[in-house]
Amino acid sequence: MPVRPRFALGYTVIKPKALKMLTPEEVIAALGSHVVGEWGEVGQTVFAANEEAVENDEPVVSAYRSPSADTRFYVMTSADRSVTTVFLPDEVKL
């Protein structure tokens, strides 16, 4: 059974370092997981906050691991769902 998106991604932005280090396949897979609520490598607090954020139009953030770049990276969708950003830990202050 297909999984449906839980919210809109809006415009997608990939920060420069993430664009350079991540493969397109990793980015696409992460975006696909993020939009259906598969939050990746987040703790229970962030997981619970994301679940609430989906219902209350608040920012949503997921974390994934890139095997190719051997780094963690993030996907964050704004509260108004107008933009989703893919970034490495040192590119955006959370």
C-alpha positions as CSV (number, residue, x, y, z in Angstrom):
1,M,0.0,0.0,0.0
2,P,1.5,3.4,-0.9
3,V,2.4,5.8,1.8
4,R,1.0,9.3,1.4
5,P,2.8,12.6,2.1
6,R,1.9,14.1,5.5
7,F,2.7,17.7,4.5
8,A,3.9,19.8,1.6
9,L,7.6,20.2,1.0
10,G,7.3,23.5,-0.8
11,Y,10.4,24.7,-2.6
12,T,13.4,22.5,-2.1
13,V,16.8,24.1,-1.3
14,I,20.1,22.2,-0.9
15,K,22.9,24.1,0.8
16,P,26.2,24.3,-1.1
17,K,28.2,21.9,1.0
18,A,25.4,19.3,1.1
19,L,25.0,19.6,-2.7
20,K,28.7,18.9,-3.1
21,M,29.0,16.0,-0.7
22,L,25.6,14.1,-0.9
23,T,24.6,12.0,-3.9
24,P,21.3,12.8,-5.6
25,E,20.0,9.4,-4.6
26,E,20.7,10.1,-0.9
27,V,18.9,13.5,-1.2
28,I,15.9,12.0,-3.0
29,A,15.6,9.1,-0.5
30,A,15.8,11.5,2.4
31,L,13.2,13.8,1.0
32,G,10.9,10.8,0.4
33,S,11.3,9.6,3.9
34,H,10.9,13.0,5.4
35,V,7.6,13.9,3.7
36,V,6.0,10.6,4.9
37,G,7.1,11.0,8.5
38,E,10.1,8.6,8.5
39,W,12.3,11.0,10.6
40,G,15.5,9.1,10.3
41,E,18.1,9.2,13.1
42,V,16.4,11.4,15.6
43,G,15.8,10.9,19.3
44,Q,12.4,10.4,20.9
45,T,12.1,14.0,21.8
46,V,12.5,15.2,18.2
47,F,10.3,12.4,16.9
48,A,7.5,13.5,19.2
49,A,8.0,17.1,18.3
50,N,7.9,16.3,14.6
51,E,4.6,14.4,15.1
52,E,3.1,17.4,16.8
53,A,4.6,19.8,14.3
54,V,2.9,18.0,11.4
55,E,-0.5,18.6,13.1
56,N,0.2,22.2,14.2
57,D,2.1,23.6,11.2
58,E,5.4,24.0,13.0
59,P,8.9,23.3,11.5
60,V,9.8,19.6,10.9
61,V,13.3,18.3,10.9
62,S,14.7,14.9,10.0
63,A,18.3,13.5,10.3
64,Y,19.9,10.9,8.0
65,R,23.3,9.4,7.4
66,S,25.2,9.6,4.1
67,P,27.3,6.5,3.5
68,S,29.0,8.2,0.6
69,A,30.1,11.3,2.5
70,D,30.3,9.5,5.9
71,T,28.3,12.3,7.5
72,R,25.0,13.1,9.0
73,F,22.7,15.5,7.2
74,Y,19.4,17.1,7.9
75,V,16.1,17.9,6.1
76,M,14.0,20.7,7.5
77,T,10.6,22.0,6.3
78,S,9.5,25.4,7.4
79,A,6.4,26.0,9.5
80,D,4.5,27.5,6.6
81,R,5.6,24.5,4.4
82,S,7.0,26.9,1.7
83,V,10.5,25.6,1.8
84,T,12.4,22.4,2.6
85,T,16.1,22.7,3.1
86,V,18.8,19.9,2.9
87,F,21.9,20.7,4.8
88,L,25.0,19.4,6.6
89,P,25.4,20.1,10.4
90,D,27.8,23.0,9.9
91,E,25.7,24.8,7.3
92,V,22.7,25.9,9.4
93,K,22.3,26.6,13.1
94,L,19.4,24.6,14.5
